[in-house]
Amino acid sequence: MRTTRRCPIRRGLGAAAIAALLVTTSVQPVAAQADEPHASSSSAKVSVDFGSRQGELPRPERLNNFGNVTAWPKQRADDVEFLNKQGLHGDVYRVWVSSPNASAADNVFNQCDLKTRTCDFSRLDAYLTEASTVSDSLLINLNPTDFVEGKRPMQDLEPMLRLILQRIKEKYPRVKYVEAFNEPDWQFHGKQRQQGRPADRTTLQPGDLYRFYEPYYEAVHQVNRHLRRADRLQLGGPALMYMDPKWMKPFLDDFAADKDPRKRLDFLSYHAYLAWDDNYQVPTMYNGDLRVVASQRETLRGWLEERRIRRDIPSYVTETGIYPGPAYDDTDPKKDYIRQAAGMATYGYLFANQPDTYMFNWCVRHRVEERKDQLVTRTPYGPAANTFTPYGNMLLMQSRMKDTRVPAVSKDSLEGDNGVYALASKDRTGASLMVWNWQHVNDRSYRAAIDMSRMPSDLRHGPVRRLMYRIDQTTSNYFADPAKAELQMVDKRIIRPGRTHTEIVDLPPNAIYLIVLERV
């Protein structure tokens, strides 16, 4: 993956799942959460050391998802042009070529014919071409639903995969990554358990998963034999609904036991929304404490070491969000939009602190769930053109940061996962700092004193342009003022920082600041 640490629509949750999610996430009535003036702000201290380096800054804004081919196709070409102009061209975009939420005619398994060795990608062409225009490489999700459910013979899976990958790579050379499955633990097991089917009678058991993965690596091996090394496909999976040991460990056991020299596992993928109890009746939402993801890489490396699998196989968190499925906090989503922005910034921070871990954003425009949109989609007049949601503006903030990460520490402000976070960077063009107050549904405000020490030498002498941007409930927020939906610069001035520099920012709940320092 060429990054500096270098969008599925939630599978249709059953009625019971939807009810469980809504009960879990509807924290309190909307009226009880009406805006109230904050009597006082708590104090927070942020210390930034620009004299140190922590490697390249992770760039989660460059890892993204499109919804499937049916998700707002008329807007997609303009969206791609807008994202590129805004500096949000991707390193990797994840796309869907066999989504169960699209028609059978849009499924790539129905577009290729083994007898004639031909494929007709006309229904996917605009989608894959536009994705190739907005990203240096593509990750295609290939979910073998019909084969798992026994509707197609298993012996056809490897030759069909080989044909699909040969033809799709020829026509769309930016396809580089292949992800096997999408939430098989839910699609073929959890959903049925929730509906009352006994565990031993579901379509798939945890120990069954790997036999459907083997044809993938066999097909990739055959396709790669005819490609230059730089163009070869990488393969991973199994795109679990969450990093569930009941599913991940048997998959790794079978991979470790596989003696085939052609086997490959270039990345491990899973999603980060929530976890379920063993019977898939009660969800535990990650947004109750996002720190649940903070140690996932350490846990996964332990599982790899136990099985003598190389421990640096990267983790691709190919979907991430604080609102799985139809979940929400307020039935009126206005506050949820800013919660999504701050929550995704916090996810990015927590994953950035874990080696070999890459978080994908979800997603540009969601097919049905507005809280996940990066571009404004649900208006009385239809999708808005060239207009970011607060979440999209947060990604734009990330894109304006500098390239080398430096230490940034927020002191004495966290209660659980809620409080002030900071991420700082520098390069030859200047310095930058993102600071935000993740509160989810809580209402604590902070006045943050930011102490920047050992400023870059280029900024210590002579005038420096200081730019300050903000996202909050009323700023850089289409849903508060459509005329001021773009990322708002709230202050611009010339300063002379010297060796140290101090800023004070007020952070209401879920507010986000970006400070950029550049020599005049």
C-alpha positions in Angstrom: 0.0 0.0 0.0 1.5 3.3 -1.0 0.6 5.5 1.9 2.7 7.6 4.2 2.2 4.7 6.7 2.4 3.3 4.0 -17.9 2.4 1.4 -20.1 -1.8 2.1 -23.3 -0.5 2.9 -24.0 -2.1 6.2 -25.4 -5.5 5.4 -29.1 -5.5 5.9 -29.4 -5.9 9.6 -32.5 -7.8 10.6 -35.3 -6.2 12.5 -34.0 -7.5 15.8 -30.6 -6.1 15.1 -32.0 -2.7 14.1 -34.1 -2.6 17.2 -31.0 -3.5 19.4 -28.9 -0.9 17.7 -31.5 1.8 18.1 -32.1 1.0 21.8 -28.4 0.9 22.4 -27.5 4.2 20.6 -30.6 6.4 21.3 -29.0 7.8 24.4 -31.7 10.2 25.4 -34.6 12.1 23.8 -33.6 14.9 21.5 -35.3 17.5 23.6 -33.1 16.6 26.5 -30.0 17.3 24.4 -30.9 20.8 23.3 -28.0 23.3 23.2 -27.4 25.0 26.5 -24.7 27.5 27.3 -21.7 26.1 29.1 -21.2 27.8 32.4 -17.5 27.2 32.3 -14.8 25.3 30.4 -12.4 22.8 31.9 -8.7 23.5 31.3 -6.5 21.3 29.1 -2.8 21.5 28.3 -1.4 20.4 24.9 2.4 20.1 24.5 4.0 19.9 21.1 7.7 19.2 20.5 8.6 20.2 17.0 12.2 19.3 17.7 11.5 15.6 17.6 10.3 13.2 14.9 7.9 10.2 15.0 8.2 9.1 11.4 5.8 9.9 8.6 2.4 11.2 9.5 -0.3 8.6 9.0 -2.7 9.7 6.2 -6.1 8.0 6.9 -7.8 10.6 4.6 -6.1 8.9 1.7 -7.8 5.5 2.4 -11.4 5.7 1.6 -14.5 3.8 0.4 -17.0 4.3 -2.4 -20.5 2.9 -1.8 -21.4 0.3 -4.3 -22.2 0.9 -8.0 -25.8 1.9 -7.0 -24.8 4.5 -4.5 -25.5 7.9 -6.1 -24.0 7.2 -9.5 -25.1 10.4 -11.1 -23.0 12.4 -8.7 -19.9 10.2 -8.8 -18.0 11.8 -11.7 -18.4 15.3 -10.2 -17.5 14.0 -6.8 -14.3 12.6 -8.1 -13.3 15.9 -9.8 -14.1 17.8 -6.6 -12.2 15.4 -4.3 -9.1 15.7 -6.6 -9.3 19.4 -6.7 -9.6 19.6 -2.9 -6.4 17.6 -2.4 -8.2 14.4 -1.3 -6.9 12.2 -4.1 -6.5 8.7 -2.5 -3.7 6.2 -2.1 -6.3 3.4 -1.9 -10.0 3.4 -2.5 -12.1 0.3 -1.7 -14.8 -0.5 -4.2 -17.5 -3.2 -4.6 -17.8 -5.6 -7.5 -20.1 -8.2 -5.9 -22.2 -6.3 -3.4 -25.4 -8.1 -2.1 -27.0 -4.6 -2.0 -26.7 -4.2 -5.8 -28.7 -6.1 -8.4 -27.6 -9.5 -9.7 -26.6 -7.9 -13.0 -24.2 -5.6 -11.1 -22.4 -8.6 -9.6 -19.1 -9.4 -11.3 -19.6 -13.1 -10.8 -22.6 -12.8 -13.2 -20.6 -10.7 -15.7 -18.0 -13.3 -16.6 -18.5 -16.6 -18.5 -16.2 -19.5 -17.9 -17.1 -21.2 -21.2 -16.2 -18.2 -23.4 -13.5 -16.8 -21.1 -15.1 -13.3 -21.5 -16.3 -10.6 -19.1 -18.7 -7.7 -19.7 -17.9 -5.0 -17.2 -20.1 -2.4 -18.9 -22.3 -2.0 -15.8 -19.3 -1.4 -13.6 -17.2 0.5 -16.1 -18.1 4.1 -15.1 -17.8 3.1 -11.4 -14.3 1.6 -11.7 -13.1 4.2 -14.1 -14.1 7.0 -11.8 -12.6 5.2 -8.8 -9.4 4.8 -10.7 -9.4 8.6 -11.3 -9.6 9.5 -7.7 -7.1 7.0 -6.3 -3.6 5.7 -7.1 -4.8 2.1 -6.5 -8.0 0.2 -5.9 -9.0 -2.5 -3.4 -11.8 -4.6 -4.8 -14.1 -6.5 -2.5 -15.0 -9.9 -3.9 -17.6 -11.7 -1.8 -18.4 -15.3 -3.0 -22.0 -15.4 -1.7 -23.4 -17.9 -4.2 -20.5 -20.3 -3.6 -20.8 -20.2 0.2 -24.5 -20.7 0.0 -24.1 -23.6 -2.4 -25.8 -22.0 -5.4 -22.7 -22.5 -7.5 -20.3 -25.5 -7.6 -17.2 -25.0 -5.5 -15.0 -26.3 -8.3 -15.9 -23.2 -10.3 -14.8 -20.7 -7.7 -11.0 -20.7 -8.5 -11.4 -20.5 -12.3 -14.1 -17.9 -12.0 -11.9 -15.8 -9.7 -8.9 -16.2 -12.0 -11.0 -15.0 -15.0 -12.4 -12.1 -13.1 -9.1 -11.0 -11.8 -7.3 -11.4 -15.2 -9.9 -9.3 -17.1 -10.4 -6.7 -14.4 -6.7 -6.1 -14.0 -6.3 -5.8 -17.8 -9.1 -3.2 -18.0 -8.5 -1.4 -14.7 -4.7 -1.5 -14.0 -5.1 0.4 -10.8 -6.7 -2.6 -9.2 -4.0 -3.7 -6.8 -5.7 -5.3 -3.7 -8.2 -8.0 -3.5 -10.3 -8.5 -0.4 -11.9 -11.8 0.1 -15.4 -11.8 1.8 -17.3 -9.0 3.4 -18.4 -9.6 7.0 -18.9 -13.4 6.5 -19.2 -13.8 10.3 -22.4 -11.7 10.1 -23.7 -12.6 6.6 -23.5 -16.3 6.9 -23.7 -16.8 10.7 -24.5 -13.9 13.0 -27.6 -12.8 11.2 -29.0 -16.3 11.3 -28.1 -16.7 14.9 -29.9 -13.5 15.7 -33.0 -14.8 14.0 -33.0 -17.9 16.2 -31.2 -20.5 14.1 -29.0 -22.8 16.2 -25.3 -22.2 15.9 -24.6 -25.6 14.3 -27.2 -25.0 11.6 -26.0 -21.7 10.2 -24.6 -21.5 6.7 -21.0 -21.0 7.8 -19.1 -22.0 10.9 -15.9 -20.2 12.0 -13.8 -23.2 11.0 -15.3 -23.3 7.5 -14.1 -20.0 6.3 -10.6 -20.8 5.1 -11.6 -23.4 2.5 -13.3 -20.5 0.6 -10.2 -18.5 0.9 -7.9 -21.0 -0.7 -9.3 -20.6 -4.2 -8.5 -16.8 -3.9 -4.8 -17.3 -3.4 -4.7 -20.0 -6.1 -6.3 -17.5 -8.6 -4.1 -14.6 -7.5 -1.0 -16.8 -8.0 -2.0 -17.7 -11.5 -2.8 -14.1 -12.4 0.4 -12.7 -10.9 2.5 -15.1 -12.9 1.8 -13.0 -16.0 2.3 -9.6 -14.4 5.4 -7.5 -13.7 6.4 -7.6 -10.0 5.3 -3.9 -9.5 1.8 -4.7 -10.9 1.0 -7.9 -9.0 -2.1 -8.3 -7.0 -2.1 -8.4 -3.2 -4.7 -10.6 -1.4 -6.2 -10.4 2.0 -9.3 -10.8 4.1 -11.5 -12.0 5.7 -13.2 -8.6 6.3 -14.8 -9.7 9.5 -17.6 -7.6 11.0 -15.2 -7.0 13.9 -11.9 -8.5 15.1 -13.7 -11.5 16.7 -11.3 -14.2 18.0 -14.0 -16.8 17.4 -13.5 -16.2 13.6 -10.1 -14.8 13.2 -8.2 -17.5 15.2 -9.6 -20.4 13.2 -8.8 -18.6 10.0 -5.2 -18.0 11.1 -5.0 -21.6 12.3 -5.9 -22.9 8.9 -3.5 -20.5 7.2 -0.7 -21.6 9.4 -1.4 -25.3 8.8 -1.7 -24.8 5.0 1.5 -26.3 3.4 0.8 -24.9 -0.1 3.8 -22.8 -1.1 1.5 -20.6 -3.1 -0.6 -19.5 -0.1 -0.5 -15.8 0.6 -2.0 -13.4 3.1 -0.8 -9.9 2.3 -3.2 -8.2 4.7 -5.7 -9.0 7.4 -8.9 -7.0 7.2 -11.8 -6.4 9.6 -14.2 -3.6 10.5 -14.5 -1.3 13.5 -18.1 -0.4 14.6 -19.2 -2.7 17.3 -19.0 -6.2 18.8 -21.7 -8.8 19.5 -22.3 -11.3 22.3 -21.9 -15.0 21.4 -25.6 -15.3 20.4 -25.6 -12.1 18.3 -28.4 -10.6 20.4 -26.7 -7.7 22.2 -24.3 -5.3 20.4 -21.6 -3.4 22.2 -21.1 -0.1 20.4 -17.5 1.1 20.1 -18.6 4.7 20.4 -19.2 4.1 24.1 -15.4 4.0 24.4 -13.4 4.1 21.3 -10.3 2.9 23.2 -11.5 -0.6 22.5 -9.6 -0.4 19.2 -6.4 1.0 20.8 -4.8 -2.4 21.5 -6.2 -4.4 18.5 -2.9 -4.5 16.7 -1.1 -5.8 19.7 -3.7 -8.5 20.2 -3.5 -9.5 16.5 0.3 -9.6 16.5 0.1 -12.0 19.5 -2.2 -14.3 17.5 0.2 -14.2 14.6 3.2 -15.0 16.7 1.5 -17.9 18.4 1.0 -19.5 15.0 4.5 -18.5 13.7 3.0 -16.3 11.0 5.0 -13.2 10.2 3.7 -10.6 12.7 4.1 -7.6 10.4 1.2 -8.7 8.1 -0.6 -5.4 8.0 -4.1 -4.8 9.4 -6.5 -3.1 7.0 -9.5 -1.7 8.9 -11.5 -1.5 5.8 -14.6 0.1 7.4 -14.7 2.3 10.4 -17.5 4.4 12.0 -19.3 5.3 15.2 -22.7 4.6 13.7 -23.1 1.0 12.4 -26.1 0.1 10.3 -29.0 2.5 11.1 -27.7 3.5 14.5 -27.9 7.1 15.7 -27.7 9.2 18.9 -30.3 11.8 18.0 -33.3 11.2 15.7 -32.6 14.7 14.4 -29.1 14.1 13.0 -27.7 17.6 13.3 -25.6 16.8 16.3 -24.7 13.4 15.0 -22.9 14.9 12.0 -20.4 16.7 14.2 -20.1 13.6 16.4 -19.2 11.6 13.4 -16.5 14.0 12.4 -14.8 14.1 15.9 -15.3 10.3 16.3 -13.6 9.5 13.0 -10.7 11.9 13.9 -10.4 9.9 17.2 -10.4 6.6 15.4 -7.7 7.9 13.1 -5.6 8.9 16.1 -6.0 5.6 17.9 -5.2 3.5 14.8 -2.3 5.8 13.9 -0.6 4.8 17.2 -0.5 1.1 16.2 2.2 -0.2 13.8 1.2 -1.8 10.5 -2.3 -0.6 10.8 -4.3 1.2 8.1 -7.8 2.7 8.7 -10.1 3.2 5.8 -12.8 5.9 5.9 -16.4 5.0 5.2 -17.7 6.6 3.0 -18.0 9.3 0.2 -21.7 9.0 -0.1 -23.6 6.3 1.7 -26.4 4.6 -0.1 -28.9 5.0 2.8 -27.3 6.2 6.0 -26.7 10.0 6.1 -24.5 10.2 9.2 -21.7 8.4 7.3 -21.6 10.8 4.3 -18.5 12.8 3.5 -20.4 14.8 1.0 -23.8 16.4 1.7 -26.3 14.0 0.2 -29.7 14.3 1.9 -31.2 17.7 1.2 -34.8 18.7 0.1 -33.3 19.2 -3.3 -31.3 16.0 -3.6 -27.5 15.6 -3.2 -25.5 18.8 -3.0 -22.6 19.2 -5.4 -19.1 20.0 -4.1 -20.2 20.3 -0.5 -18.5 18.5 2.4 -20.3 17.4 5.6 -18.4 18.1 8.8 -16.9 14.6 8.4 -15.7 15.6 4.9 -14.2 18.9 6.2 -12.3 16.9 8.9 -10.7 14.8 6.1 -9.8 18.1 4.4 -8.1 19.3 7.6 -6.1 16.1 7.7 -5.0 16.6 4.1 -3.6 20.0 5.0 -1.3 18.7 7.7 2.5 18.4 7.1 4.3 15.2 6.4 6.4 14.3 9.5 4.7 13.5 12.8 6.0 15.1 15.9 5.1 14.4 19.6 1.9 16.1 20.7 0.5 15.3 24.2 -2.8 16.3 25.7 -2.4 16.3 29.5 -5.1 15.8 32.2 -8.1 16.1 29.9 -9.2 12.5 29.2 -12.1 10.9 31.1 -12.3 7.5 29.5 -12.0 8.1 25.8 -13.6 11.6 26.0 -11.5 14.7 26.1 -8.9 16.6 24.1 -6.7 14.9 21.5 -3.8 16.4 19.5 -1.9 15.4 16.4 1.1 17.5 15.1 3.5 17.4 12.2 6.1 19.4 10.3 8.0 19.5 7.0 10.0 21.9 5.0 6.9 24.0 4.3 5.9 24.6 7.9 4.1 23.1 10.9 0.6 21.9 11.7 -1.5 20.8 14.6 -5.0 19.3 14.8 -6.6 19.4 18.2 -10.2 18.3 19.0 -12.6 17.5 21.9 -14.2 14.1 21.4 -17.2 14.1 23.7 -19.7 11.8 21.8 -23.0 12.7 23.6 -21.3 14.4 26.6 -21.2 18.2 26.9 -17.9 19.1 28.5 -16.0 22.0 26.9 -12.3 22.8 27.2 -10.1 25.8 27.0 -6.9 24.3 25.7 -3.5 26.0 26.2 -1.2 24.8 23.5 2.6 25.0 24.1 4.7 24.5 21.1 8.4 24.0 21.9 11.5 23.8 19.7 9.8 25.3 16.7 11.3 24.5 13.3 14.2 26.7 12.6 12.6 28.1 9.4 9.8 29.4 11.6 11.8 31.0 14.4 12.9 34.0 12.6 11.0 36.4 10.4 7.3 36.6 9.9 5.1 33.4 9.9 1.6 33.1 8.6 -0.7 31.5 11.1 -3.9 30.0 9.8 -6.6 28.6 12.0 -9.6 26.5 10.8 -12.5 25.2 12.9 -15.3 22.7 12.7 -18.1 22.6 15.3 -21.8 22.7 15.6 -22.1 26.0 13.8 -18.9 26.3 11.9 -17.8 24.6 8.7 -21.2 22.8 9.0 -23.7 22.7 6.1 -26.4 21.6 8.5 -26.1 24.9 10.5 -25.6 27.2 7.6 -25.4 26.0 4.0 -23.7 29.2 2.9 -20.8 28.4 5.1 -20.4 24.7 4.5 -16.8 24.8 3.3 -14.0 24.5 5.8 -13.9 27.9 7.5 -10.7 29.8 8.3 -11.6 31.5 11.6 -8.3 33.4 12.0 -5.4 34.5 9.9 -2.5 36.6 11.1 1.2 37.2 10.9 3.2 36.1 14.0 6.9 35.8 15.0 7.0 32.7 17.1 10.6 32.4 18.1 11.8 29.1 19.7 8.4 28.6 21.4 4.9 29.6 20.7 1.6 29.4 22.6 -2.0 29.3 21.4 -5.3 29.2 23.3 -8.3 27.6 21.7 -11.8 27.0 23.1 -13.2 23.5 22.3 -16.9 23.0 22.8 -18.1 19.3 22.5 -16.7 17.6 19.4 -15.1 20.7 18.0 -12.0 20.4 15.9 -9.2 22.9 15.2 -6.4 22.9 12.6 -3.5 25.3 13.1 -1.1 25.8 10.2 2.2 27.7 10.5 4.0 28.7 7.3 6.8 31.1 6.6 5.6 34.2 4.7 
